[in-house]
Amino acid sequence: MAEVKHYPVIIVGSGPAGLTAAIYAARADLNPLILEGNQPGGQLTITTDVENFPGFPEGIMGPQLMDDMRKQANRFGAESKFEYVNEVDFSKRPFFIKSDSGEYTADAVIIATGASARLLGLESEKKYMGYGVSACATCDGFFYKDKNVIVVGGGDSAMEEATFLTKFAKKVIIVHRREGFRASKIMIEKAQNNEKIEFMLNKTIKEIKGDKTVNAVVLEDTRNGETMEIPIDGVFMAIGHTPNTQVFGDQIETDESGYIITKAGSTRTSIEGVFACGDVQDKIYRQAITAAGSGCMAALDAEKYLEMNE
């Protein structure tokens, strides 16, 4: 049998939340292990330019920012393993974690598994992610000054993102597969009253086209299957996010959408000794800087927990 290795703290996930938690935990001499998962660096690794992270006046590439954070954590003694967690047991102490290539125990666990943007599932969508396709208007809207963009979705987040994008874009087209919207009446009216926003209903995106970046989309009518191609500079997905909490099953308290519930003013979860930070527990802000801030909080909470339970 393989050796089960013990760590004071294990961090599951490696976006800005997980890596910031690792920096703080390592500096506190907690020798953390980061299990980085199948997308090391998280969602920022599919973001090209990050221009709103403090300290980088010229901006920085998403993968570069994550790589620098990892190096900083490793410099202070954090250990990184590019392994995907597929089993946890929070019912016993120390906590048990099994990855695709190792077994571990920990006195404290920090969950930073993030959330994944729901996408349409097109090959062209993957191809142009970060090159005209985005799932975050507040992250990337600035790059579309005086350009024409599409927002896909019919809920509050679609209306909100479309309205936000009118600060930069020349025209915003909301594409929705049905006639009616899930969004609240007030959000729909706000979008309808904005002269920069147009609506294309009963339509889905069949294909995204481009050269180096997006320059057109093919739309399909959901009623009769007819297709049309329109020129466009950017496509924003606003069809929701799914928190990456499946591996924890029902061991930890989540809300109706699957986001981990943390106690007010802290990163503590329903299980003593397990902490959560970043997009896995934040469905409101979802920014790299807020994730990093909550990663710092989680490490400090874990440090305090370990001190009290020595």
C-alpha positions in Angstrom: 0.0 0.0 0.0 1.1 3.5 -0.8 2.2 5.7 2.1 -0.4 8.2 3.4 1.5 11.4 3.9 0.4 13.9 6.6 0.5 17.7 6.3 -0.7 20.4 8.8 -2.7 22.1 6.0 -3.8 20.9 2.6 -5.1 23.4 0.1 -7.4 22.0 -2.6 -7.3 24.2 -5.6 -4.8 26.6 -7.1 -6.3 29.8 -8.4 -5.7 33.2 -6.7 -7.5 32.0 -3.6 -5.6 28.8 -3.2 -2.2 30.2 -4.0 -2.7 33.2 -1.7 -3.7 30.9 1.1 -0.5 28.9 0.4 1.6 32.0 0.6 0.2 32.9 4.0 0.2 29.4 5.3 3.8 28.8 4.2 4.9 32.0 5.8 3.3 30.8 9.1 5.5 27.7 8.9 2.5 25.4 8.3 4.2 23.6 5.4 1.1 23.5 3.2 0.5 21.1 0.4 -1.4 22.5 -2.6 -3.2 20.0 -4.7 -3.6 22.0 -7.9 -6.2 20.0 -9.7 -6.8 19.6 -13.4 -6.6 23.3 -14.1 -3.6 24.6 -12.2 -3.9 28.4 -11.7 -7.7 28.2 -12.1 -9.8 30.4 -14.4 -7.1 33.0 -14.8 -5.1 30.6 -16.9 -7.6 31.0 -19.7 -7.5 34.8 -19.3 -5.0 36.6 -21.5 -4.6 40.1 -20.1 -5.4 40.9 -16.4 -5.5 44.7 -16.1 -7.4 45.1 -12.8 -5.1 43.3 -10.4 -3.4 45.9 -8.2 0.4 46.3 -8.6 0.6 45.8 -12.4 0.1 49.2 -14.0 0.8 47.7 -17.4 -1.3 44.6 -16.8 -0.2 41.0 -16.7 -1.0 37.8 -18.5 -3.3 35.6 -16.4 -1.0 32.5 -16.6 2.0 34.6 -15.7 0.2 36.0 -12.6 -0.7 32.5 -11.4 2.8 31.2 -12.1 4.3 34.1 -10.1 1.9 33.4 -7.2 2.9 29.7 -7.2 6.6 30.6 -7.2 6.0 32.9 -4.3 4.2 30.2 -2.3 6.9 27.6 -3.1 9.7 30.1 -2.1 8.2 30.1 1.5 7.9 26.3 1.6 4.6 25.4 0.1 4.6 22.2 -1.8 2.7 22.0 -5.1 1.4 18.8 -6.6 -0.5 18.7 -9.9 -3.0 16.2 -8.7 -6.8 16.0 -8.9 -8.7 15.3 -5.7 -11.3 12.6 -6.3 -12.2 11.6 -2.7 -12.3 13.3 0.7 -13.4 12.1 4.2 -14.1 15.0 6.6 -15.8 12.7 9.1 -12.5 11.6 10.8 -9.5 13.4 12.2 -7.1 14.0 10.7 -9.0 14.6 7.5 -8.4 12.2 4.7 -7.8 13.2 1.0 -7.2 11.0 -1.9 -6.0 12.3 -5.3 -5.5 10.5 -8.6 -2.0 9.6 -7.5 -1.6 9.9 -3.7 -3.3 9.7 -0.3 -2.9 12.4 2.3 -4.1 13.4 5.8 -4.4 17.0 7.1 -5.2 18.7 10.4 -6.9 21.5 8.4 -8.1 21.8 4.9 -8.6 24.9 2.8 -11.0 24.5 -0.1 -10.3 26.8 -3.1 -11.7 24.7 -5.9 -13.4 27.7 -7.6 -16.4 27.7 -9.9 -16.5 26.9 -13.6 -18.4 29.2 -16.0 -21.1 27.3 -17.8 -20.3 27.2 -21.5 -22.1 26.3 -24.7 -19.9 23.3 -25.4 -18.7 24.5 -28.8 -15.2 23.6 -30.1 -14.9 27.2 -31.4 -15.8 28.5 -27.9 -12.7 26.8 -26.4 -10.5 27.9 -29.3 -11.3 31.6 -28.8 -11.5 31.6 -25.0 -9.5 34.7 -24.0 -9.4 35.8 -27.7 -12.8 37.2 -28.1 -14.8 34.8 -25.9 -15.1 35.6 -22.2 -17.2 34.6 -19.2 -16.5 37.8 -17.2 -17.7 41.2 -18.4 -16.1 43.0 -15.4 -12.8 41.3 -16.2 -12.7 41.9 -19.9 -15.2 44.6 -20.8 -12.5 47.2 -21.0 -11.0 45.6 -24.1 -14.1 46.1 -26.1 -14.2 49.9 -26.3 -16.3 51.0 -29.3 -16.8 47.4 -30.4 -19.9 45.2 -31.0 -20.4 42.3 -28.6 -22.9 39.6 -27.8 -24.0 38.5 -24.4 -25.5 35.0 -24.2 -28.1 34.3 -21.5 -31.5 35.2 -20.2 -31.1 35.6 -16.5 -30.2 38.6 -14.2 -26.5 38.0 -14.8 -26.9 38.4 -18.6 -28.8 41.6 -18.2 -26.3 42.9 -15.7 -23.3 42.0 -17.9 -24.9 43.5 -20.9 -25.7 46.7 -19.1 -22.1 46.9 -17.7 -20.6 46.3 -21.2 -22.5 49.4 -22.6 -19.9 51.5 -20.7 -17.4 50.4 -23.3 -19.0 48.7 -26.3 -20.7 50.5 -29.2 -23.4 47.9 -29.3 -24.4 44.9 -27.1 -26.7 42.2 -28.4 -28.4 39.9 -25.9 -28.8 36.4 -27.5 -31.3 34.2 -25.8 -32.7 30.8 -26.9 -36.2 31.5 -25.8 -38.8 34.3 -26.1 -39.1 34.9 -22.3 -36.4 35.7 -19.8 -35.6 34.3 -16.3 -34.3 37.7 -15.3 -36.2 39.9 -12.9 -38.6 42.5 -14.4 -36.5 45.4 -13.2 -33.3 44.0 -14.8 -35.1 43.4 -18.1 -36.5 46.9 -18.2 -33.1 48.4 -17.4 -31.6 46.5 -20.4 -34.6 47.3 -22.7 -34.3 51.0 -21.8 -30.6 51.1 -22.8 -30.3 52.4 -26.3 -27.0 50.4 -26.8 -28.6 47.1 -26.1 -30.4 45.0 -28.8 -32.2 41.6 -28.3 -32.1 38.6 -30.6 -34.5 36.0 -29.1 -35.2 32.4 -30.0 -31.5 32.2 -31.2 -28.6 30.1 -30.2 -24.9 30.4 -31.2 -24.1 27.5 -33.5 -20.5 28.5 -34.2 -18.0 31.2 -33.3 -15.7 32.3 -36.1 -12.5 34.3 -36.3 -9.0 34.7 -37.5 -6.7 35.3 -34.5 -9.6 36.7 -32.5 -13.4 36.5 -32.9 -14.9 38.3 -35.8 -18.3 36.6 -36.4 -20.9 34.2 -35.1 -23.4 31.9 -36.7 -26.8 32.0 -35.1 -29.5 29.4 -35.3 -33.2 30.0 -34.9 -34.5 27.7 -32.3 -38.0 27.5 -34.0 -37.1 26.7 -37.6 -33.4 25.9 -37.6 -32.5 28.7 -40.0 -29.0 30.1 -39.6 -27.5 33.5 -40.1 -24.0 34.9 -39.7 -23.3 38.3 -38.1 -20.0 40.2 -37.6 -19.1 40.6 -34.0 -16.0 41.4 -31.9 -16.7 39.6 -28.7 -18.9 36.9 -27.1 -19.6 37.0 -23.4 -21.1 33.9 -21.8 -23.6 34.7 -19.0 -25.4 31.4 -18.5 -24.2 30.9 -14.9 -21.4 29.3 -13.0 -21.1 25.9 -11.3 -19.1 25.7 -8.1 -16.6 22.9 -8.1 -17.9 21.1 -5.0 -18.9 17.7 -6.4 -16.1 15.8 -4.8 -17.3 16.9 -1.3 -20.7 15.4 -1.8 -23.0 16.2 1.1 -20.2 16.3 3.7 -20.2 20.1 3.8 -23.0 22.6 3.9 -23.8 24.4 0.6 -26.5 26.6 -0.6 -29.1 25.6 -3.2 -26.7 26.3 -6.0 -23.9 24.3 -4.5 -21.7 27.1 -3.2 -20.1 26.4 0.1 -21.6 28.4 3.0 -19.1 30.1 5.2 -19.8 31.7 8.6 -20.2 35.4 8.6 -16.9 37.3 8.8 -14.8 34.2 8.3 -13.9 31.4 5.9 -15.1 28.7 8.4 -17.4 26.1 7.0 -19.9 23.7 8.6 -17.0 21.4 9.5 -14.6 22.7 12.1 -11.1 22.7 10.6 -12.3 23.0 7.0 -12.2 26.5 5.4 -13.4 27.7 2.0 -12.3 30.7 0.0 -12.6 32.2 -3.5 -15.3 31.5 -6.1 -16.3 28.2 -4.5 -18.0 30.3 -1.8 -18.4 33.6 -3.5 -21.1 33.9 -6.1 -21.3 37.7 -6.0 -17.9 39.2 -6.8 -15.9 36.5 -8.5 -12.8 38.6 -9.0 -9.2 37.5 -8.7 -8.5 40.2 -6.1 -11.5 39.2 -3.9 -10.5 35.5 -4.2 -6.9 36.4 -3.2 -8.3 38.3 -0.2 -10.4 35.4 1.0 -7.4 33.1 0.5 -5.5 35.2 2.9 -8.4 35.0 5.4 -8.6 31.2 5.1 -4.9 30.8 5.9 -5.2 33.1 8.9 -8.3 31.2 10.1 -6.6 27.9 9.6 -3.5 29.1 11.5 -5.7 30.3 14.4 -7.6 27.0 14.4 -4.4 24.9 14.5 -3.0 27.0 17.4 -6.1 26.5 19.4 -6.2 22.8 18.8 -2.5 21.9 19.4 
